[in-house]
Amino acid sequence: MVPFTPDFDEIVAKTLKKWHTPGIAFSVVHNDETWSKQRTAYGLARLPTEPAATSTLYYVCSTTKAILCAAWAIYLASPANIDSDGSRRITWSTPMVDIIRDDFVLQDATTTNAITLEDCVSHRTGMPRHESSYGRPGVETSRDIVRNLCNLPLHNTLRTHFEYCNTMYVAASHALEVVTGSSNAKMFRKYLWDPLEMHETYGGMPEKQKSVATGYTFSHVPGEQGEASGELREEPNKDLEGISGAGYVMSTADDYAKWMRCLLHGSGPLSPEMIKELWTPRTIVPDDEEQREHFDGVICYCLGWFKATYRGQEVVWHPGGVTGAGSCVILLPKQKWGVTFFANIMGASALMSSLAFWLIDDLLSTPTDERKSAFLDQQYITALEKERDSLPKQQVKLYPNVPDRRVAPLSLPLESYAGTYQHAGYGSLNFVYKADSEGAYLYAEVSRTFGAEYIFRPVNGEHWLGKRWVSVWPAKGALRARSKIGADGKLKGFEIAMEPEMPDTMMWFARTE
């Protein structure tokens, strides 16, 4: 069956226009079909004229996680590991401190000693995202990121909650480099890419000149009819080598067809037993996760893969996103069917998911009135509107007893709060004094792996209300901050609730100038 019909071409054109998306590339695998009609691309890889192609390089984003876990599975079964003495042999249950003892230290000693390799790659360590903590001077390499974990607070008890965490995947990536003595890129190529002839897949930005899709963000999110005003902003292509197995791979739709075939057929370097292990559930994903509306029943996280059912079919998948790009791989193992898409717009894994489900619904002959693809777009819009509508509610929750008018002034003129502040785990924040129709405020922009912007306005006394905008998600979130004045009358720093999942945990940023 040829998946890319005229009807599909039409819905792709409408979807790209609606979400201001320059281009997208697809590959579909079904049974042993590998012909060119199973892969196609639409739109532009780079404005204004460079067309998207299935040979165009895109960030594969967090679908890298499945590659890391597959590489670990191959290493664990290799003679280099199996033939080593018992004290050095590694399994999924090996504590991380036994692999990278000098680097892996958390704020809680018991948790440090208990976390295993399996915990790190199944998002159950209790460590939240802390996305703004890395990709800055001094915390750029995978080892830097792992060593910075000691400066970041844990959120949940080990193995009690699903909590998506890129930094723990970085830890697993660093551990693989330590035990193999080679970079992840070299091991991925040795274990997977060369055997599968994935010659246009790279760990980070390729050294040789290649056709790489340019990433974009749209300054305003479209409404239901796609009528939002705004501008398409080009994002610089970053070398994401520091986050390694969490999301730094670049590839093409052509190469990912080979990757999907390997997984669906248990062929090549991955045995059926390895694939079964990778797809065995480890953690239950809570109902409030954004992917809930896509699937039926319980969603689980395995090793680099989510797992659920759709219309009675087992589905394994993983989305991904970086600034200006998004991706998704969805596999239906019993059908020997899979789809991958790469697109060069922020939030593409959600924005383009209706297109993937259009293809799935075609495969399963889903009745028109039951097709998931028909309402995923609206569900995404509703989710964004809900987050926007909840911003005032977040503010009330953070400061429930604030009077309508400020009764306690700041101790110092607001402009004197501008300056640079430092936290051991998050690095520096440089507050700039600004003013608009709502009054004066402090503004900070942080350039990290995932960029962010912050606005802080005084509430009462030294209490502040912040708004956070992160580059991979268009909605804003609220956060608390509190400035501290010393006995000498000088500003000492800010306490800021930097991690969205920990709104009551204040982190100390000391003033440095």
C-alpha positions in Angstrom: 0.0 0.0 0.0 1.4 3.4 -1.0 0.9 5.6 2.1 1.3 9.0 0.5 -2.0 9.5 -1.4 -3.3 12.8 -2.9 -5.6 13.2 0.1 -2.5 12.9 2.4 -0.6 15.4 0.2 -3.5 17.9 0.7 -3.7 17.5 4.5 0.1 17.9 4.8 -0.1 21.2 2.8 -2.9 22.5 5.1 -1.0 21.4 8.2 2.2 23.0 7.2 0.4 26.2 6.5 -1.6 26.1 9.7 1.4 25.7 11.9 3.8 27.9 9.9 6.1 24.9 9.3 8.7 25.2 6.4 9.1 21.5 5.7 8.8 17.9 6.8 10.2 14.6 5.7 8.6 11.2 6.1 9.6 7.6 5.9 7.2 4.6 6.2 8.1 0.9 6.6 5.6 -1.9 6.1 6.6 -5.5 6.0 9.5 -5.8 3.5 8.5 -2.8 1.4 11.4 -0.4 1.0 10.7 1.3 -2.3 11.1 5.0 -2.7 7.3 5.6 -2.6 7.5 4.8 1.1 9.5 8.0 1.7 8.7 11.6 0.8 9.2 15.2 1.8 7.2 18.4 1.6 8.0 22.1 1.8 11.4 23.6 2.4 14.5 22.6 4.3 15.6 26.2 4.3 13.8 29.4 3.4 13.3 30.8 0.8 13.8 28.1 -1.8 15.8 25.0 -0.7 13.4 22.0 -0.9 13.0 19.4 1.8 14.1 15.9 0.8 14.3 12.5 2.4 18.1 12.9 2.2 18.1 16.2 4.1 19.7 16.0 7.6 17.5 16.8 10.5 17.9 16.8 14.3 16.4 13.5 15.4 16.1 15.0 18.9 15.0 12.6 21.7 14.6 9.7 19.3 18.4 9.5 19.9 17.5 7.9 23.3 16.4 4.6 21.6 19.8 4.5 19.8 21.7 4.9 23.1 19.7 2.1 24.7 20.2 -0.1 21.7 24.0 0.5 21.9 24.0 -0.3 25.6 22.0 -3.6 24.8 24.7 -4.6 22.3 27.5 -3.7 24.7 26.0 -5.7 27.6 25.8 -8.8 25.3 29.3 -8.3 23.9 32.3 -10.4 24.8 34.0 -7.3 26.2 31.4 -7.2 28.9 30.3 -10.9 29.3 33.9 -12.2 29.5 35.0 -9.6 32.1 35.2 -10.7 35.8 32.1 -10.5 37.9 33.0 -7.3 39.6 33.4 -5.4 36.3 30.5 -7.0 34.4 27.7 -4.6 33.8 23.9 -5.2 33.6 21.0 -2.9 33.4 20.8 -3.3 37.2 24.4 -2.1 37.8 24.5 1.1 40.0 25.8 4.1 38.2 28.4 4.7 40.9 30.0 1.4 39.9 30.5 2.6 36.4 31.3 6.4 36.8 32.0 6.7 40.5 34.2 9.8 40.2 31.5 11.7 38.3 28.0 10.5 39.5 27.2 12.3 42.7 23.8 13.6 43.7 22.7 15.6 46.7 21.4 12.5 48.5 24.0 9.9 49.2 21.5 7.0 49.4 20.0 7.8 46.1 23.4 8.3 44.6 24.4 4.7 45.5 21.1 3.1 44.5 20.5 4.6 41.0 21.1 2.0 38.3 21.7 2.2 34.6 18.1 1.0 34.1 16.8 3.8 36.3 18.6 6.5 34.3 17.2 5.3 31.0 13.6 4.7 32.2 13.1 8.2 33.8 12.5 7.0 37.3 15.5 8.5 39.2 13.5 11.2 40.9 15.6 13.9 39.2 13.5 16.5 37.3 14.5 18.1 34.0 16.5 21.1 35.2 16.8 22.0 31.5 18.3 25.5 32.1 21.2 24.1 34.0 23.4 22.8 31.1 24.7 24.0 27.8 26.6 26.9 29.4 30.3 27.7 30.0 31.7 25.0 32.3 28.8 22.7 31.8 29.1 21.8 28.2 30.4 18.2 27.8 28.6 15.1 28.9 31.0 14.7 31.8 30.4 18.3 32.9 26.7 17.8 32.9 26.9 14.7 35.0 29.3 16.4 37.5 26.8 19.3 37.8 24.1 16.9 39.1 25.4 17.4 42.6 24.3 21.0 42.5 20.7 20.2 41.5 17.9 19.1 43.9 16.1 15.9 43.5 12.3 16.0 43.2 10.9 12.5 43.9 12.0 9.4 45.6 13.8 6.8 43.5 11.5 4.5 41.4 8.3 6.1 42.6 7.4 8.4 39.7 8.0 8.8 36.0 9.9 12.0 35.6 11.4 12.7 32.2 15.0 13.7 32.6 17.5 14.4 29.8 20.5 14.8 32.2 20.1 11.2 33.4 20.3 10.1 29.7 23.5 12.2 29.5 24.8 10.2 32.5 24.1 6.9 30.7 25.8 8.3 27.6 28.9 9.3 29.6 28.9 5.9 31.2 29.0 4.1 27.8 31.9 6.2 26.7 33.8 5.4 29.9 33.3 1.6 29.6 34.0 1.5 25.9 36.8 4.1 25.8 35.3 5.6 22.7 32.9 8.4 21.9 29.2 7.6 21.6 29.3 8.6 17.9 32.0 6.0 17.3 30.2 3.3 19.2 26.8 4.1 17.6 28.5 3.8 14.2 30.2 0.6 15.1 27.2 -1.1 16.7 24.4 0.2 14.6 24.9 2.7 11.8 27.6 0.8 9.8 25.9 -2.6 10.1 22.6 -1.0 9.0 24.3 1.1 6.2 23.0 4.3 7.9 25.8 6.3 6.3 24.0 9.7 6.6 23.5 9.5 10.4 25.9 11.4 12.7 26.6 12.1 16.3 26.2 15.8 16.3 26.8 18.2 13.4 28.7 16.4 10.6 32.2 17.6 9.8 31.7 17.6 6.0 29.3 20.0 4.3 25.9 18.4 4.2 22.3 19.5 3.4 21.0 20.3 6.8 17.5 21.6 7.5 17.4 25.0 9.1 15.3 25.2 12.2 12.6 27.8 12.9 10.3 29.1 15.6 7.1 31.0 15.1 6.7 34.0 17.5 2.9 33.3 18.1 1.0 30.1 18.2 -1.8 29.8 15.6 -5.4 29.4 16.7 -7.8 26.9 15.4 -7.9 28.5 11.9 -4.2 29.2 11.8 -4.8 32.9 11.7 -2.2 34.0 14.2 0.1 36.9 13.3 3.8 36.7 14.0 7.0 36.0 12.4 9.1 32.9 11.5 12.5 33.2 13.2 15.5 31.3 12.0 17.3 29.4 14.7 21.0 28.7 14.5 21.9 25.0 14.1 23.7 23.9 17.3 26.2 21.2 17.9 24.4 19.3 20.7 27.4 17.0 21.4 27.2 17.7 25.1 23.8 16.1 25.5 24.9 13.1 23.5 22.6 10.1 23.8 19.8 12.3 25.1 19.2 14.0 21.8 22.3 14.9 19.6 22.0 12.6 16.6 21.3 14.0 13.1 19.9 11.8 10.4 17.7 11.6 7.3 14.3 10.0 6.6 16.1 7.6 4.3 18.4 6.3 7.0 15.6 6.1 9.6 13.7 3.7 7.3 16.7 1.3 7.8 16.6 1.9 11.6 12.8 1.1 11.7 13.2 -2.1 9.6 15.9 -3.3 12.1 13.6 -2.8 15.0 10.5 -4.3 13.4 12.2 -7.4 12.0 14.8 -8.1 14.7 17.4 -8.1 12.0 20.9 -6.8 11.8 22.8 -6.0 15.0 19.8 -6.2 17.3 18.5 -9.6 18.2 14.8 -10.2 18.9 15.7 -10.8 22.5 17.4 -7.4 22.7 14.4 -5.6 21.1 12.1 -7.4 23.6 14.2 -6.1 26.4 14.2 -2.6 25.1 10.4 -2.6 24.7 9.7 -4.1 28.2 7.8 -1.5 30.3 9.8 -0.1 33.3 7.7 2.9 34.4 4.0 3.9 34.3 3.5 7.3 32.7 1.0 9.5 34.6 -2.3 10.5 33.0 -1.4 14.2 32.8 1.4 13.7 30.3 0.8 15.5 27.0 0.8 12.3 24.9 -2.2 10.9 26.8 -4.7 11.9 24.1 -2.9 9.9 21.4 -3.3 6.4 22.8 -5.6 4.0 24.7 -5.1 2.6 28.2 -1.9 2.7 30.2 1.2 4.4 28.8 4.5 3.0 29.9 8.1 4.0 29.4 10.5 1.2 28.4 14.2 1.7 27.5 14.2 4.7 25.2 10.6 4.1 24.1 7.1 4.8 25.2 4.6 2.0 24.9 0.8 1.9 24.7 -2.0 0.7 22.5 -4.1 2.3 19.8 -7.3 0.6 18.5 -6.1 -2.7 19.9 -2.6 -2.4 18.4 0.6 -2.4 20.4 2.4 0.9 19.7 6.0 1.9 20.7 7.1 5.4 19.9 9.2 8.4 20.9 8.8 12.1 20.1 11.6 14.6 20.3 12.2 18.3 20.1 15.0 20.9 20.2 14.9 24.6 19.5 13.5 24.9 15.9 13.0 21.3 15.2 11.0 18.2 16.1 10.7 14.5 15.3 8.8 11.3 16.1 9.1 7.6 15.4 6.0 5.4 15.8 6.1 1.6 15.4 3.3 -0.9 15.3 5.3 -4.1 15.8 2.5 -6.6 15.0 1.8 -4.9 11.7 5.5 -4.6 10.9 4.8 -1.0 10.2 6.4 2.2 11.3 6.5 5.9 10.5 9.2 8.6 11.1 8.9 12.3 10.5 11.3 15.1 10.9 10.3 18.8 10.6 12.1 22.1 11.1 9.7 24.0 13.4 9.6 24.2 17.2 7.1 21.8 18.7 6.9 19.6 15.5 6.5 16.3 17.5 3.1 17.6 18.6 2.2 19.8 15.7 2.7 17.2 13.1 1.4 14.1 15.1 -2.0 14.3 13.3 -0.2 13.5 10.1 1.4 10.4 11.5 -2.0 9.3 12.8 -3.5 9.9 9.4 -1.2 7.3 8.1 -1.9 4.9 11.0 -5.6 5.3 10.6 -5.3 4.6 6.8 -3.3 1.4 7.7 -5.9 0.3 10.2 -8.9 1.3 8.0 -10.3 3.4 10.9 -13.8 4.7 10.3 -13.9 8.4 9.4 -15.7 9.5 12.5 -13.2 7.7 14.7 -9.9 8.8 13.2 -7.5 10.2 15.8 -5.9 12.4 13.1 -9.2 14.4 12.8 -8.9 16.0 16.3 -5.3 15.9 17.5 -4.7 19.4 16.1 -7.6 20.8 18.1 -6.4 18.9 21.2 -3.0 20.5 20.9 -4.6 24.0 20.6 -6.8 23.3 23.6 -3.7 22.2 25.6 -1.9 25.5 24.8 -5.0 27.5 25.6 -5.4 25.7 28.9 -1.8 26.5 29.8 -2.3 30.1 28.9 -5.6 30.4 30.8 -3.9 28.7 33.8 -1.2 31.4 34.0 -3.4 33.7 36.2 -4.4 30.7 38.2 -0.7 29.8 38.7 -0.1 33.3 39.9 -2.9 33.1 42.4 -1.6 29.8 43.6 1.9 31.1 44.1 0.7 34.2 45.9 -2.9 33.5 47.2 -3.1 36.3 49.8 -1.7 39.2 47.8 -3.8 42.4 48.0 -5.1 44.0 44.8 -2.6 46.9 45.3 1.0 46.6 46.4 1.3 47.9 50.0 5.0 47.2 50.7 7.5 48.8 48.3 10.8 47.3 47.3 13.7 48.3 49.7 15.7 49.7 46.8 14.8 51.3 43.5 13.9 48.6 41.0 16.7 49.5 38.6 19.2 48.7 41.3 18.1 45.0 41.2 19.5 44.7 37.7 22.8 42.8 37.6 24.3 39.3 37.4 23.4 36.5 39.9 25.1 33.1 40.2 23.8 29.6 41.2 26.2 26.6 41.4 23.9 24.4 39.3 22.2 26.9 37.0 25.0 29.3 36.3 24.4 33.0 35.9 21.3 35.1 35.3 21.8 38.6 34.1 18.8 40.8 35.0 18.3 43.8 32.8 16.0 46.7 33.9 13.1 47.3 31.5 9.6 48.9 31.5 6.4 48.5 29.5 2.7 49.5 29.9 2.4 47.3 32.9 5.4 49.0 34.7 9.0 48.3 35.4 10.4 44.7 35.5 13.6 42.6 35.3 14.3 40.6 32.2 16.8 37.8 31.7 17.5 35.7 28.6 19.6 32.5 29.1 21.4 30.8 26.2 21.6 27.1 27.0 20.9 23.9 25.2 17.3 24.9 25.6 17.1 28.6 25.7 14.7 30.5 28.0 13.5 34.0 28.8 12.4 35.3 32.2 10.4 38.4 33.3 10.1 39.3 37.0 7.8 41.9 38.4 7.6 42.9 42.1 4.5 41.7 44.0 4.9 43.0 47.5 8.0 43.9 49.4 10.8 41.7 48.2 8.5 39.1 46.7 8.5 38.8 42.9 6.3 37.0 40.3 8.2 35.6 37.3 7.1 34.4 33.9 9.1 31.8 32.0 9.2 31.0 28.3 11.2 28.0 27.2 12.4 27.7 23.6 10.8 24.2 23.0 7.3 25.0 24.3 5.3 28.1 23.4 3.3 28.5 26.6 4.5 30.6 29.5 4.7 29.4 33.1 4.8 31.3 36.4 7.4 31.1 39.1 8.2 32.7 42.5 11.3 34.7 43.4 12.4 36.6 46.6 15.1 39.1 46.8 17.3 39.4 49.9 18.6 42.6 51.4 21.4 42.3 54.0 21.7 44.2 57.3 24.0 46.6 55.5 21.1 47.6 53.2 22.7 46.0 50.1 21.1 43.5 47.8 22.6 40.0 48.4 20.8 37.9 45.8 17.6 36.2 44.8 15.9 32.9 45.7 14.2 31.6 42.6 12.0 28.5 42.0 13.8 27.6 38.7 12.5 24.1 38.2 8.9 24.1 37.0 8.2 20.7 38.7 9.4 22.1 42.0 7.5 25.4 42.5 8.2 25.5 46.2 11.9 24.8 46.0 13.9 28.0 46.0 17.4 28.1 44.6 19.9 30.8 45.8 21.4 33.1 43.2 24.1 35.3 44.8 24.8 38.7 43.3 28.2 38.8 41.7 28.3 42.5 40.7 
